[in-house]
């Protein structure tokens, strides 16, 4: 009775349940498939039909392949003859390739003042150009102080000027929006443009 209580406690343990769920995501192969019969698919995708698990295992051994359960919830479960090691290797390769080709979109931020001087403007614009060329989105923030808050048109004009200056590299994804003392706008690189990563210049802030 003590052993039965321990077994029940283990079954109800969240960590054990989580481990079982993780294991269940793996395909069952060969003698781990414990059903009386399966719907069998051949190595070339041909439909063999419903056979006993013993017959399916015999056929797999004859062609030196694994019996892999590919649809466990079907009635009866669907199994396929395949080289499971090769299948796992190719699947992992495809996942790695997909991750490699996935473009990671980063949002950079650039802050400006409404009455920015020409030199500072050119420097900030240069950073925005570099971000867009690298394939990153840019959140441009205009910071108002004191009485500048009553002149939102200054921020709008500055944002319009900047977006026009870099229009060949990106477009306005989120229009200018006032948020307290700040006004923000988001620019994104044109779709289909190839990222060009370049080293950040010394002294970049």
N, C-alpha and C positions, 0 to 999 in steps of 0.2 A: 504493500500500500504506500509506503514511503517512496519507493521508486516511482510509482504511478504519479504521486504528487510532484516529484521532481521533474518528471517528463512533461507534466502539464505546465509547470512553471517555465520550463525551457521553451515550450511551444508558444507561450504567451509573451516571452521576452521580446521587446521591440527590436533589439539588435539582431536577434536570431531571425526574426521575420524579415528584417531588411536584407540580411545576408541571403535568405532564401529567395527573395524577390530578385536580387542581383543574379543569383545562379540561374534562375528560371529564364533570364533573358538570353542565356547561351543555348544554342541549338543542341538537342540531344542527338547523339550518334551511336550507331551500332548497338551493343548490348545494353546501353542506357535507355533504349526505347522499349518500354514495357507495356505494350498493347497487343491484343491477339492478332489484329490484322491492320494493314495499312494500304493506302492508295499509292501505288508505286509509279514513279516517273524515272525513265531511263536517263543515262548520262548525256544523251543528245536532246533531251527534252521530250522524248516520245512517251506517250501514255501507255503504261503496261497494264494498269488496272488494279483491282483490289486483290491482294494476296495475303497469305498468313505471314506473320513476322518471321517465322522460321524460313519460309521460302524466300522472302526478301533478303534476309541475311545470307542465305546460300547463294543467291544471284550476285550479291555484292562481293562475296569472297571469290566467286568464279572469275570476275573481271578485275579483281584486285582493287576495289574501290570501297569507299565508306557508304554506309546507309545513314543519311542525314534527314532528320525531321525538319521540314521546311514550313509546315502549316499544322502546328500542334492542336489548334482548336477545331480543325475540320473533323468531320465524322464520316469515315475513319480518318485519322491523321494522314497528311500527305508526306511521303518521304521520297528523297531523290538519291540516285546513285551518283557519287562524285568523289573527287580527291579532296577531302576536307582541309588538309593542310595547305594545299595550293589555293583553295577557295578563300581561306582565312588570310593568307599572305596577299592575294590580289585585292581583297576587300580593304585591308589595312593600307595598301599602296594607294588605292583610290581615295581613301579618306585623307591621307597625308597630302596627296596632290590637290585635293579640293581645298584643304586649309592653306596650302601654299599659294593658290591662285585667288584666295579670298582677300579682297582689298579692305584693309582696316581704315575706316573713316575716323579721323581725329578732328575735334573742334578746338581750334586755337582761338586766343582772344587778343585783340589789339585795342588799346585805350587811347583816346585822343581828347583834347580840349577844344571847345568851340572856336577859340581864337588862337589856334595853333599857328606858329610861325612857319614860313615856307620851307626852311631847312628841315625842321622836325617832321613836317608833313611828308616830304620826300622820303625821309628815313622810314617813317611808319608805313608809307605806301610800299616801299621796298620789301618790308616784312610780309605784308599782305600778299604781294606778288609771289614771294618765295613759298608761302603757305599754300596758295592755290596751285602753284606749279607742282608742289609735292603731293597734291591730291587731297589736301585737308580743307575742311570747312573753316570759316573765320567768323567769329562773333566780334563785331566792331562796336565798341562802347564809347559814346560821347559823354564826358563827365561835366556836368554843369555845377557852377559854384555861385553862391549869392544871387545877385540880380540876373545872372545868366539864365536862371530857371524860367524867367518870364520871356525869354527869347528862343523858344523851341525851333523857330525857323532857321536859326544859325546852325543847329545840329542837323536838321534835314538837308540844308544846302551842302554841308560838309560831307554827309553820307552820300548824297547824290553825286557830288564831284568825285568822291573816291570810287564809287561803283562804276562811274563812266570811265575813269582812268584805267581800271583793270577789267573792263568789259570783255576784252579778248580772252581773258583767262577764267572768268567766273561770272555768275549771275546772282541776283538778289533772291535768296531763297525765303527769307523772312523780312518783310518790309519794316522800315523804322518804327519803333514803338517806344513811347515814353514810359519810364519806370522810375518814379520818384525823381531823384536828381540825375538819373542817367537816361540816355536814349540808346537803344540797341538795334542792330541790324545784322542779319546773318547772310554771308555770301558762301556759295558753294562752287567748286570747280565744274566746268562744263562736263556733261555726261559723255563718256567715251574718251576723255582726255587721259593720256598716259602719265602717271605720276613721275616727276623728275626730282628725286631726293638730292639735295645739295647740302653741304656742311653749313652749319649756322655760323655767321660771321662773329668774330671776337667782339666781346662787349655787348652781345645781344641781351636784352632784358625782356 
